[in-house]
Amino acid sequence: MTKLILLTASVCYVSVINTLLINAIPINNSSDEKLIYLCGGESDGSDQSYCYHYSALSREWHTIPDMSTYRANFGLVSLNNKLYAISGTTNWWKRDTVEVYDPITDSWHQLSNVIFTRGSFGTAVLNNAIYVCGGKNGEEYFVCESYIPEANKWTASTPLTVRRSGLGLVALGNHLYAIGGNGLNSMERFDSQSKQWTPMAANMSAKTRSWFGSAVFMDKIYVCGGHDGSDSKSCESYDPITNKWTSIASMLSKRIDFQLVALDNFLYALGGFMDHENTNTVEVYDYKLNQWQYTQSLPHNCSAFAV
């Protein structure tokens, strides 16, 4: 059964300071192959609509049909074997459109628009629903909304307790975790039963962290890089059982607006904005060795994309 892993939201875009956003999510297909999907983002000075997938078996990138819209700073998630590209920006104009890619028909189709137009938000899947939280459109948002594919309808959800943009949003167990954001190092947790957000006691060790990479890996939450007053390469993991953050080995390069993806017992840091320009470099983390090393690059220099 093929697993689609979306590199969090465009060909190279991550919700980090105006660059490509990547979203990574698993999608099941007809084989046991695992695929990383990368779409949109910013490359060569303009927003993009192209998409690729990466085969962990062949270690090659292959094109799939372009999205219908140029997107950066958007959301990209997989649910029920399909890939959803959500909102974001085109040349700094915020978009409210949503489209879905079906790997069986190899095509994109338009869906109902989001309620709140925004960019630099967090996107995650919890209990067969897509959640979008935070972000900004002129002002920073704390609003959340959720989408049920069967109804093709967006519904307002319980808002965050703090306005957050450039945040990380991940699902672990029966909870959503909203992490960091512009000028923040705090975290809050959404309970799928009570439908309430609760500020968590634990703060990240970084003084602030925004436009960073986040992923669930080995039953913990990992965050890397981003902006903490300056560009960062530091990494840390959060254990929901102990409610504690622990520093791990730093990445080899400082990155913002990149994607962090878990695949086959490794973490991958893809692309982003580095040394004042977009990059196509990729590094991989071996948790057994607590060590990063460079690996095969992306097809393009990009940031603010999704995987």
C-alpha positions as a Markdown table, in Angstrom:
| # | Residue | x | y | z |
|---|---|---|---|---|
| 1 | Met | 0.0 | 0.0 | 0.0 |
| 2 | Thr | 1.5 | 3.3 | -1.1 |
| 3 | Lys | 1.8 | 5.9 | 1.6 |
| 4 | Leu | 1.6 | 9.5 | 0.5 |
| 5 | Ile | 3.8 | 11.7 | 2.7 |
| 6 | Leu | 3.0 | 15.4 | 2.1 |
| 7 | Leu | 5.9 | 17.6 | 2.7 |
| 8 | Thr | 3.8 | 20.5 | 4.5 |
| 9 | Ala | 2.1 | 22.7 | 1.4 |
| 10 | Ser | 3.6 | 23.6 | -2.0 |
| 11 | Val | 6.5 | 22.7 | -4.2 |
| 12 | Cys | 8.7 | 24.4 | -1.7 |
| 13 | Tyr | 6.8 | 26.3 | 0.9 |
| 14 | Val | 6.7 | 26.1 | 4.6 |
| 15 | Ser | 4.9 | 28.4 | 7.0 |
| 16 | Val | 8.0 | 30.4 | 7.8 |
| 17 | Ile | 8.7 | 34.0 | 6.8 |
| 18 | Asn | 7.5 | 34.3 | 3.2 |
| 19 | Thr | 9.1 | 31.2 | 1.7 |
| 20 | Leu | 8.0 | 27.9 | 0.4 |
| 21 | Leu | 5.9 | 25.8 | 2.6 |
| 22 | Ile | 6.1 | 22.0 | 2.7 |
| 23 | Asn | 3.7 | 19.7 | 4.2 |
| 24 | Ala | 4.3 | 16.0 | 4.6 |
| 25 | Ile | 1.5 | 13.5 | 5.1 |
| 26 | Pro | 0.9 | 9.8 | 4.4 |
| 27 | Ile | -1.5 | 8.6 | 1.7 |
| 28 | Asn | -2.3 | 5.0 | 1.0 |
| 29 | Asn | -2.1 | 3.8 | -2.5 |
| 30 | Ser | -1.8 | 0.4 | -4.3 |
| 31 | Ser | 1.7 | -0.6 | -3.2 |
| 32 | Asp | 3.9 | -0.6 | -0.1 |
| 33 | Glu | 5.9 | 2.3 | -1.4 |
| 34 | Lys | 6.2 | 5.5 | 0.6 |
| 35 | Leu | 6.0 | 8.8 | -1.2 |
| 36 | Ile | 6.8 | 12.3 | -0.2 |
| 37 | Tyr | 4.7 | 15.0 | -1.9 |
| 38 | Leu | 6.1 | 18.5 | -2.3 |
| 39 | Cys | 4.0 | 21.3 | -3.8 |
| 40 | Gly | 4.0 | 25.0 | -4.4 |
| 41 | Gly | 6.0 | 27.5 | -2.4 |
| 42 | Glu | 8.4 | 30.2 | -3.6 |
| 43 | Ser | 11.2 | 29.5 | -6.0 |
| 44 | Asp | 13.2 | 31.8 | -8.4 |
| 45 | Gly | 11.5 | 34.9 | -6.9 |
| 46 | Ser | 7.9 | 33.8 | -7.6 |
| 47 | Asp | 5.2 | 31.6 | -6.2 |
| 48 | Gln | 4.7 | 28.2 | -7.8 |
| 49 | Ser | 2.0 | 25.7 | -8.5 |
| 50 | Tyr | 4.1 | 22.6 | -9.5 |
| 51 | Cys | 4.1 | 19.4 | -7.5 |
| 52 | Tyr | 6.4 | 16.4 | -7.2 |
| 53 | His | 6.6 | 13.2 | -5.3 |
| 54 | Tyr | 9.7 | 11.5 | -4.0 |
| 55 | Ser | 10.0 | 7.7 | -3.9 |
| 56 | Ala | 11.9 | 6.4 | -0.9 |
| 57 | Leu | 12.6 | 3.2 | -2.9 |
| 58 | Ser | 14.0 | 4.7 | -6.1 |
| 59 | Arg | 15.3 | 7.9 | -4.4 |
| 60 | Glu | 13.9 | 9.9 | -7.3 |
| 61 | Trp | 11.6 | 12.9 | -7.7 |
| 62 | His | 8.7 | 12.6 | -10.2 |
| 63 | Thr | 6.3 | 15.3 | -11.4 |
| 64 | Ile | 2.5 | 15.1 | -10.9 |
| 65 | Pro | -0.1 | 17.6 | -12.3 |
| 66 | Asp | 0.3 | 21.2 | -11.1 |
| 67 | Met | -2.1 | 22.7 | -8.6 |
| 68 | Ser | -4.7 | 25.0 | -10.3 |
| 69 | Thr | -3.3 | 27.9 | -8.3 |
| 70 | Tyr | 0.1 | 29.3 | -7.4 |
| 71 | Arg | 0.4 | 28.9 | -3.6 |
| 72 | Ala | 3.0 | 29.7 | -0.9 |
| 73 | Asn | 2.6 | 29.7 | 2.9 |
| 74 | Phe | -0.3 | 27.3 | 2.5 |
| 75 | Gly | -1.4 | 24.1 | 4.1 |
| 76 | Leu | -0.9 | 20.6 | 2.6 |
| 77 | Val | -2.3 | 17.5 | 4.3 |
| 78 | Ser | -3.3 | 14.0 | 3.3 |
| 79 | Leu | -6.6 | 12.4 | 4.4 |
| 80 | Asn | -8.3 | 9.3 | 3.0 |
| 81 | Asn | -5.7 | 8.8 | 0.3 |
| 82 | Lys | -6.0 | 12.3 | -1.1 |
| 83 | Leu | -3.9 | 15.4 | -0.8 |
| 84 | Tyr | -5.5 | 18.8 | 0.2 |
| 85 | Ala | -3.9 | 22.1 | -0.7 |
| 86 | Ile | -5.4 | 24.9 | 1.5 |
| 87 | Ser | -5.5 | 28.7 | 1.3 |
| 88 | Gly | -2.1 | 30.4 | 1.5 |
| 89 | Thr | -0.8 | 33.3 | -0.6 |
| 90 | Thr | -0.2 | 34.2 | -4.2 |
| 91 | Asn | 2.2 | 37.1 | -4.7 |
| 92 | Trp | 1.3 | 38.1 | -1.1 |
| 93 | Trp | -2.4 | 38.1 | -1.9 |
| 94 | Lys | -4.2 | 35.8 | 0.6 |
| 95 | Arg | -6.3 | 33.0 | -1.0 |
| 96 | Asp | -9.4 | 31.3 | 0.4 |
| 97 | Thr | -9.5 | 28.5 | -2.2 |
| 98 | Val | -9.0 | 24.7 | -1.5 |
| 99 | Glu | -8.2 | 21.9 | -3.9 |
| 100 | Val | -7.7 | 18.2 | -3.6 |
| 101 | Tyr | -5.4 | 15.8 | -5.5 |
| 102 | Asp | -6.6 | 12.2 | -6.1 |
| 103 | Pro | -3.6 | 10.0 | -7.0 |
| 104 | Ile | -6.0 | 7.5 | -8.6 |
| 105 | Thr | -7.3 | 9.9 | -11.2 |
| 106 | Asp | -4.0 | 11.9 | -11.1 |
| 107 | Ser | -6.0 | 15.2 | -11.0 |
| 108 | Trp | -6.8 | 18.2 | -8.8 |
| 109 | His | -10.4 | 19.4 | -8.1 |
| 110 | Gln | -11.8 | 22.5 | -6.3 |
| 111 | Leu | -13.5 | 22.2 | -3.0 |
| 112 | Ser | -15.4 | 24.6 | -0.7 |
| 113 | Asn | -13.4 | 27.7 | 0.3 |
| 114 | Val | -12.1 | 28.2 | 3.8 |
| 115 | Ile | -14.0 | 30.6 | 6.1 |
| 116 | Phe | -10.9 | 32.7 | 7.0 |
| 117 | Thr | -8.5 | 33.8 | 4.4 |
| 118 | Arg | -4.9 | 33.7 | 5.7 |
| 119 | Gly | -1.3 | 32.6 | 5.3 |
| 120 | Ser | 1.4 | 31.3 | 7.6 |
| 121 | Phe | -1.1 | 29.1 | 9.5 |
| 122 | Gly | -0.9 | 25.6 | 10.9 |
| 123 | Thr | -2.6 | 22.6 | 9.4 |
| 124 | Ala | -3.1 | 19.1 | 10.8 |
| 125 | Val | -5.5 | 16.1 | 10.6 |
| 126 | Leu | -7.2 | 14.8 | 13.7 |
| 127 | Asn | -9.9 | 12.1 | 13.8 |
| 128 | Asn | -10.6 | 12.4 | 10.0 |
| 129 | Ala | -11.0 | 16.1 | 10.1 |
| 130 | Ile | -8.7 | 18.8 | 8.7 |
| 131 | Tyr | -7.9 | 21.6 | 11.1 |
| 132 | Val | -6.5 | 25.1 | 10.2 |
| 133 | Cys | -5.4 | 27.4 | 13.0 |
| 134 | Gly | -3.8 | 30.7 | 13.5 |
| 135 | Gly | -1.9 | 32.5 | 10.7 |
| 136 | Lys | -2.4 | 36.1 | 9.6 |
| 137 | Asn | -4.1 | 38.4 | 7.2 |
| 138 | Gly | -3.0 | 41.8 | 8.2 |
| 139 | Glu | -3.4 | 40.9 | 11.8 |
| 140 | Glu | -2.4 | 37.6 | 13.5 |
| 141 | Tyr | -5.2 | 35.2 | 14.1 |
| 142 | Phe | -6.2 | 32.8 | 16.9 |
| 143 | Val | -9.3 | 31.5 | 14.9 |
| 144 | Cys | -9.5 | 27.8 | 13.9 |
| 145 | Glu | -11.7 | 26.0 | 11.5 |
| 146 | Ser | -12.2 | 22.3 | 10.6 |
| 147 | Tyr | -13.2 | 20.5 | 7.4 |
| 148 | Ile | -15.0 | 17.2 | 7.0 |
| 149 | Pro | -14.5 | 15.8 | 3.4 |
| 150 | Glu | -17.8 | 13.9 | 3.3 |
| 151 | Ala | -19.7 | 17.2 | 3.9 |
| 152 | Asn | -17.3 | 19.4 | 1.9 |
| 153 | Lys | -17.8 | 22.1 | 4.5 |
| 154 | Trp | -15.7 | 24.3 | 6.7 |
| 155 | Thr | -16.9 | 24.9 | 10.3 |
| 156 | Ala | -15.5 | 27.3 | 12.9 |
| 157 | Ser | -13.7 | 25.5 | 15.6 |
| 158 | Thr | -12.6 | 26.5 | 19.1 |
| 159 | Pro | -10.1 | 29.3 | 18.8 |
| 160 | Leu | -6.6 | 29.2 | 20.1 |
| 161 | Thr | -5.9 | 31.0 | 23.5 |
| 162 | Val | -3.1 | 33.1 | 21.9 |
| 163 | Arg | -2.8 | 34.7 | 18.5 |
| 164 | Arg | -0.1 | 32.7 | 16.5 |
| 165 | Ser | 1.4 | 33.0 | 13.0 |
| 166 | Gly | 4.3 | 31.1 | 11.7 |
| 167 | Leu | 3.3 | 28.3 | 14.2 |
| 168 | Gly | 3.6 | 24.6 | 14.1 |
| 169 | Leu | 0.4 | 22.5 | 14.3 |
| 170 | Val | 0.7 | 18.8 | 14.8 |
| 171 | Ala | -1.7 | 15.9 | 15.8 |
| 172 | Leu | -0.5 | 13.3 | 18.4 |
| 173 | Gly | -2.9 | 10.9 | 20.0 |
| 174 | Asn | -6.3 | 12.5 | 20.4 |
| 175 | His | -4.8 | 16.0 | 20.6 |
| 176 | Leu | -3.7 | 18.9 | 18.5 |
| 177 | Tyr | -0.6 | 20.9 | 19.6 |
| 178 | Ala | -0.2 | 24.5 | 18.5 |
| 179 | Ile | 3.5 | 25.4 | 19.0 |
| 180 | Gly | 5.3 | 28.7 | 19.0 |
| 181 | Gly | 4.7 | 31.3 | 16.5 |
| 182 | Asn | 5.8 | 34.9 | 16.0 |
| 183 | Gly | 7.4 | 36.1 | 19.2 |
| 184 | Leu | 6.3 | 33.0 | 21.2 |
| 185 | Asn | 7.9 | 29.9 | 22.7 |
| 186 | Ser | 4.7 | 28.6 | 24.3 |
| 187 | Met | 2.4 | 25.7 | 23.4 |
| 188 | Glu | -1.2 | 24.8 | 23.8 |
| 189 | Arg | -3.2 | 21.5 | 23.4 |
| 190 | Phe | -6.6 | 20.9 | 21.9 |
| 191 | Asp | -8.6 | 18.0 | 23.3 |
| 192 | Ser | -10.8 | 16.3 | 20.7 |
| 193 | Gln | -13.3 | 15.3 | 23.4 |
| 194 | Ser | -13.8 | 18.5 | 25.3 |
| 195 | Lys | -13.1 | 20.7 | 22.2 |
| 196 | Gln | -11.0 | 23.0 | 24.3 |
| 197 | Trp | -7.5 | 24.4 | 24.1 |
| 198 | Thr | -5.3 | 24.3 | 27.2 |
| 199 | Pro | -2.0 | 26.1 | 27.7 |
| 200 | Met | 0.7 | 23.6 | 28.4 |
| 201 | Ala | 3.1 | 24.0 | 31.3 |
| 202 | Ala | 6.1 | 23.3 | 29.2 |
| 203 | Asn | 7.7 | 26.0 | 27.0 |
| 204 | Met | 10.3 | 25.3 | 24.3 |
| 205 | Ser | 13.9 | 25.9 | 25.4 |
| 206 | Ala | 14.3 | 28.5 | 22.6 |
| 207 | Lys | 13.4 | 32.0 | 23.7 |
| 208 | Thr | 11.0 | 32.1 | 20.7 |
| 209 | Arg | 10.5 | 30.0 | 17.6 |
| 210 | Ser | 8.5 | 30.8 | 14.5 |
| 211 | Trp | 8.5 | 29.7 | 10.8 |
| 212 | Phe | 10.2 | 26.5 | 11.9 |
| 213 | Gly | 9.8 | 22.8 | 11.0 |
| 214 | Ser | 7.7 | 20.5 | 13.1 |
| 215 | Ala | 6.8 | 16.8 | 12.9 |
| 216 | Val | 5.6 | 13.9 | 15.0 |
| 217 | Phe | 8.4 | 11.3 | 15.2 |
| 218 | Met | 8.7 | 8.2 | 17.5 |
| 219 | Asp | 5.6 | 9.3 | 19.5 |
| 220 | Lys | 7.2 | 12.7 | 20.3 |
| 221 | Ile | 7.0 | 16.2 | 18.8 |
| 222 | Tyr | 10.1 | 17.5 | 17.1 |
| 223 | Val | 10.8 | 21.1 | 16.2 |
| 224 | Cys | 13.8 | 22.5 | 14.4 |
| 225 | Gly | 15.2 | 25.7 | 13.0 |
| 226 | Gly | 13.0 | 28.8 | 12.4 |
| 227 | His | 13.5 | 32.3 | 13.7 |
| 228 | Asp | 14.2 | 33.1 | 17.4 |
| 229 | Gly | 15.4 | 36.7 | 16.9 |
| 230 | Ser | 17.9 | 35.3 | 14.3 |
| 231 | Asp | 17.8 | 32.3 | 12.1 |
| 232 | Ser | 18.3 | 29.1 | 14.0 |
| 233 | Lys | 19.5 | 25.5 | 13.5 |
| 234 | Ser | 18.6 | 24.3 | 17.0 |
| 235 | Cys | 16.3 | 21.3 | 17.5 |
| 236 | Glu | 14.3 | 19.9 | 20.4 |
| 237 | Ser | 11.7 | 17.2 | 21.1 |
| 238 | Tyr | 8.7 | 17.2 | 23.3 |
| 239 | Asp | 7.5 | 14.1 | 25.3 |
| 240 | Pro | 3.7 | 14.4 | 26.0 |
| 241 | Ile | 4.0 | 11.8 | 28.8 |
| 242 | Thr | 6.6 | 13.8 | 30.8 |
| 243 | Asn | 5.4 | 17.2 | 29.4 |
| 244 | Lys | 9.1 | 18.2 | 28.9 |
| 245 | Trp | 11.2 | 19.5 | 26.1 |
| 246 | Thr | 14.7 | 18.1 | 25.4 |
| 247 | Ser | 17.4 | 19.5 | 23.2 |
| 248 | Ile | 18.8 | 17.3 | 20.5 |
| 249 | Ala | 21.6 | 17.7 | 18.0 |
| 250 | Ser | 21.3 | 20.9 | 15.9 |
| 251 | Met | 20.8 | 20.8 | 12.1 |
| 252 | Leu | 23.9 | 21.4 | 10.0 |
| 253 | Ser | 22.4 | 24.6 | 8.6 |
| 254 | Lys | 20.2 | 27.4 | 9.8 |
| 255 | Arg | 16.8 | 27.2 | 8.1 |
| 256 | Ile | 13.5 | 29.0 | 8.1 |
| 257 | Asp | 10.3 | 28.4 | 6.0 |
| 258 | Phe | 11.3 | 24.7 | 5.5 |
| 259 | Gln | 9.6 | 21.4 | 6.1 |
| 260 | Leu | 10.4 | 18.7 | 8.6 |
| 261 | Val | 9.2 | 15.2 | 7.7 |
| 262 | Ala | 9.3 | 11.8 | 9.4 |
| 263 | Leu | 9.9 | 8.8 | 7.1 |
| 264 | Asp | 11.3 | 5.3 | 7.8 |
| 265 | Asn | 12.7 | 6.1 | 11.3 |
| 266 | Phe | 14.4 | 9.3 | 10.1 |
| 267 | Leu | 13.6 | 13.0 | 10.1 |
| 268 | Tyr | 14.2 | 15.0 | 7.0 |
| 269 | Ala | 14.7 | 18.8 | 6.9 |
| 270 | Leu | 13.9 | 20.0 | 3.4 |
| 271 | Gly | 14.7 | 23.2 | 1.6 |
| 272 | Gly | 13.7 | 26.5 | 3.1 |
| 273 | Phe | 15.3 | 29.9 | 3.4 |
| 274 | Met | 19.0 | 29.8 | 4.3 |
| 275 | Asp | 21.7 | 32.5 | 4.2 |
| 276 | His | 19.3 | 35.0 | 2.7 |
| 277 | Glu | 18.2 | 32.8 | -0.2 |
| 278 | Asn | 16.2 | 29.7 | -1.0 |
| 279 | Thr | 17.9 | 26.4 | -0.8 |
| 280 | Asn | 17.3 | 22.9 | -2.2 |
| 281 | Thr | 19.5 | 21.1 | 0.4 |
| 282 | Val | 18.1 | 18.3 | 2.5 |
| 283 | Glu | 19.5 | 16.9 | 5.7 |
| 284 | Val | 18.5 | 13.7 | 7.5 |
| 285 | Tyr | 18.5 | 13.0 | 11.3 |
| 286 | Asp | 19.4 | 9.6 | 12.7 |
| 287 | Tyr | 17.8 | 9.5 | 16.2 |
| 288 | Lys | 20.0 | 6.5 | 17.3 |
| 289 | Leu | 23.2 | 8.5 | 16.6 |
| 290 | Asn | 21.6 | 11.9 | 17.4 |
| 291 | Gln | 23.2 | 13.1 | 14.3 |
| 292 | Trp | 22.3 | 15.0 | 11.1 |
| 293 | Gln | 23.9 | 14.6 | 7.6 |
| 294 | Tyr | 23.2 | 15.9 | 4.1 |
| 295 | Thr | 21.3 | 13.7 | 1.6 |
| 296 | Gln | 19.7 | 14.0 | -1.8 |
| 297 | Ser | 18.6 | 17.6 | -2.7 |
| 298 | Leu | 15.2 | 18.8 | -3.8 |
| 299 | Pro | 14.4 | 19.4 | -7.5 |
| 300 | His | 14.5 | 23.2 | -6.9 |
| 301 | Asn | 15.6 | 25.8 | -4.5 |
| 302 | Cys | 12.4 | 26.7 | -2.5 |
| 303 | Ser | 10.8 | 27.8 | 0.7 |
| 304 | Ala | 7.3 | 28.4 | 2.0 |
| 305 | Phe | 6.2 | 25.2 | 0.3 |
| 306 | Ala | 4.3 | 22.3 | 1.7 |
| 307 | Val | 5.0 | 18.6 | 1.9 |
